[in-house]
């Protein structure tokens, strides 16, 4: 790990897995020796309501315990939030945003309130339906966050996620393979060097 600290803010809706993705990211980074925090911002959570979750990942001990106000990366799990939530609030000028959409980055740029940093789009619906047979955007968005933030190498991430899924879904091997396929498809779709 060749960075001091990366802060990530997740925007999603209740039931889409943004909180789960943030916690999984913290878990896999911890297993590779990083200092981590993964936590949701609690409010009136209910299915479909906007939610926010956070990650801090560092090669050094993390001494701050607050929400993240100036993230390096923002992950938007539901593109409809672009119309109702200021997802770019506090996003560093040299930061990045990933949006779950079938649109291209140039198509969503007008919705990002003048943000001129790196914009990535990934069609998590298409990937998850192909890989899992249902719409679960959190695995593709988790892989996208790792690919863009470069908090770990792809091969290490895939290995750690397989171990995590094998533990979590020991009695559902079909879920493991579907999620692994979704992770790999996301890396391939983003094609980040």
C-alpha positions in Angstrom: 0.0 0.0 0.0 1.6 3.2 -1.2 -0.9 5.8 0.1 -1.4 7.5 3.4 -5.2 7.5 3.6 -8.2 7.2 1.2 -11.6 8.3 2.2 -14.7 7.0 0.3 -18.3 8.0 0.6 -21.1 5.7 -0.6 -24.5 6.9 -1.7 -27.3 4.3 -2.2 -30.8 3.5 -1.2 -31.8 1.2 1.6 -31.7 -2.4 0.4 -29.2 -1.9 -2.4 -26.2 -3.0 -0.4 -24.2 0.2 -0.1 -23.6 -0.3 3.6 -22.7 -4.0 3.0 -20.2 -3.0 0.2 -18.5 -0.5 2.5 -18.2 -3.1 5.3 -16.9 -5.7 2.9 -14.3 -3.2 1.5 -13.2 -2.5 5.1 -13.0 -6.3 5.8 -10.9 -7.2 2.7 -8.5 -4.2 3.2 -8.1 -5.2 6.9 -7.1 -8.7 5.8 -4.3 -7.2 3.7 -2.8 -5.3 6.7 -4.5 -1.9 6.2 -6.0 0.2 8.9 -9.7 0.6 8.1 -13.0 2.1 9.0 -16.3 1.1 7.4 -19.6 2.6 8.8 -23.0 3.8 7.7 -24.5 7.1 8.6 -27.7 6.2 10.5 -30.9 8.1 9.9 -34.5 6.9 9.2 -33.3 3.9 7.2 -36.0 2.1 5.3 -36.2 0.2 2.0 -35.6 2.7 -0.8 -34.6 5.7 1.3 -31.3 7.4 0.6 -28.4 6.1 2.8 -24.8 7.0 3.2 -21.9 4.9 4.2 -18.2 5.6 4.5 -14.7 4.0 4.3 -11.3 5.2 5.6 -8.4 3.0 4.5 -4.9 3.8 5.5 -1.4 2.4 5.8 -1.2 4.2 9.1 -3.3 4.1 12.3 -6.5 6.1 11.8 -7.2 8.5 14.7 -10.2 10.4 13.4 -13.7 9.0 14.0 -16.2 11.2 12.2 -18.2 11.2 9.0 -16.2 11.9 5.8 -16.8 15.4 4.5 -14.0 15.7 1.9 -13.9 12.2 0.2 -11.3 11.2 -2.3 -13.9 8.9 -4.0 -17.7 8.9 -4.1 -19.6 5.8 -5.1 -23.2 6.3 -6.3 -25.1 3.0 -6.2 -28.3 4.4 -7.5 -28.2 7.0 -10.3 -31.6 8.4 -9.4 -29.8 10.0 -6.4 -28.1 12.4 -8.8 -31.4 14.3 -9.0 -32.0 14.5 -5.2 -28.7 14.3 -3.3 -25.6 16.5 -3.8 -23.3 13.5 -4.3 -20.3 15.8 -5.1 -20.5 17.8 -1.9 -17.0 18.1 -0.5 -15.5 15.8 -3.2 -11.9 16.7 -3.7 -11.2 18.4 -7.0 -8.6 15.7 -7.8 -11.0 13.0 -6.6 -13.2 10.6 -8.5 -16.8 9.6 -8.7 -18.3 6.2 -9.8 -21.9 6.1 -10.8 -24.0 3.0 -11.4 -25.6 3.8 -14.8 -25.7 2.6 -18.4 -24.8 6.2 -19.4 -21.3 7.4 -20.3 -19.4 9.8 -18.0 -20.0 12.7 -20.4 -23.8 12.1 -20.2 -23.9 12.4 -16.4 -21.3 15.2 -16.0 -24.1 17.9 -16.2 -25.7 16.3 -13.1 -22.5 16.6 -11.1 -22.7 20.3 -10.1 -19.5 21.4 -12.0 -17.3 18.5 -10.7 -14.3 18.3 -13.0 -12.4 15.3 -11.5 -12.4 11.8 -12.8 -15.9 10.4 -13.6 -16.5 6.6 -14.1 -19.7 4.8 -15.0 -20.4 1.1 -14.6 -23.6 -0.6 -15.5 -24.0 -2.7 -12.3 -27.5 -3.7 -13.3 -26.3 -5.3 -16.5 -23.4 -7.0 -14.8 -25.3 -8.3 -11.8 -28.2 -9.6 -13.8 -25.8 -11.4 -16.2 -23.6 -12.8 -13.3 -26.2 -13.4 -10.6 -29.5 -13.6 -12.5 -30.9 -10.7 -10.2 -30.2 -7.1 -9.6 -27.7 -6.8 -6.7 -25.5 -3.7 -7.5 -23.2 -4.0 -4.4 -20.7 -6.5 -5.8 -20.1 -4.6 -9.0 -19.9 -1.3 -7.2 -17.5 -2.7 -4.6 -15.2 -4.0 -7.4 -15.5 -0.6 -9.1 -14.4 1.2 -5.9 -11.4 -1.0 -5.6 -10.4 -0.6 -9.3 -10.7 3.2 -9.2 -9.2 3.8 -5.7 -6.4 1.2 -6.2 -6.5 0.3 -2.5 -5.4 -3.2 -3.5 -4.4 -5.1 -6.6 -7.1 -6.9 -8.5 -5.7 -10.4 -7.9 -5.4 -9.8 -4.1 -8.9 -8.4 -4.0 -10.4 -11.3 -6.0 -8.6 -13.8 -3.7 -9.8 -12.1 -0.5 -13.4 -11.7 -1.8 -13.5 -15.4 -2.7 -12.5 -16.3 0.8 -15.0 -13.9 2.3 -17.9 -15.2 0.0 -16.9 -18.9 0.7 -17.3 -18.2 4.4 -20.5 -16.2 4.1 -22.2 -18.4 1.5 -20.8 -21.8 2.4 -24.2 -23.5 1.8 -24.9 -21.5 -1.4 -21.9 -22.2 -3.8 -23.9 -20.8 -6.8 -24.0 -17.4 -5.1 -20.2 -17.5 -4.7 -19.5 -18.0 -8.3 -22.1 -15.4 -9.4 -20.5 -12.8 -7.2 -17.0 -13.7 -8.3 -18.1 -13.3 -11.9 -19.7 -9.9 -11.2 -16.4 -8.7 -9.6 -14.3 -9.8 -12.5 -16.7 -8.4 -15.1 -16.6 -5.0 -13.4 -12.8 -4.9 -13.5 -12.9 -5.9 -17.2 -15.6 -3.3 -18.0 -13.7 -0.4 -16.3 -10.4 -1.4 -17.8 -8.3 0.8 -15.5 -4.6 0.4 -15.9 
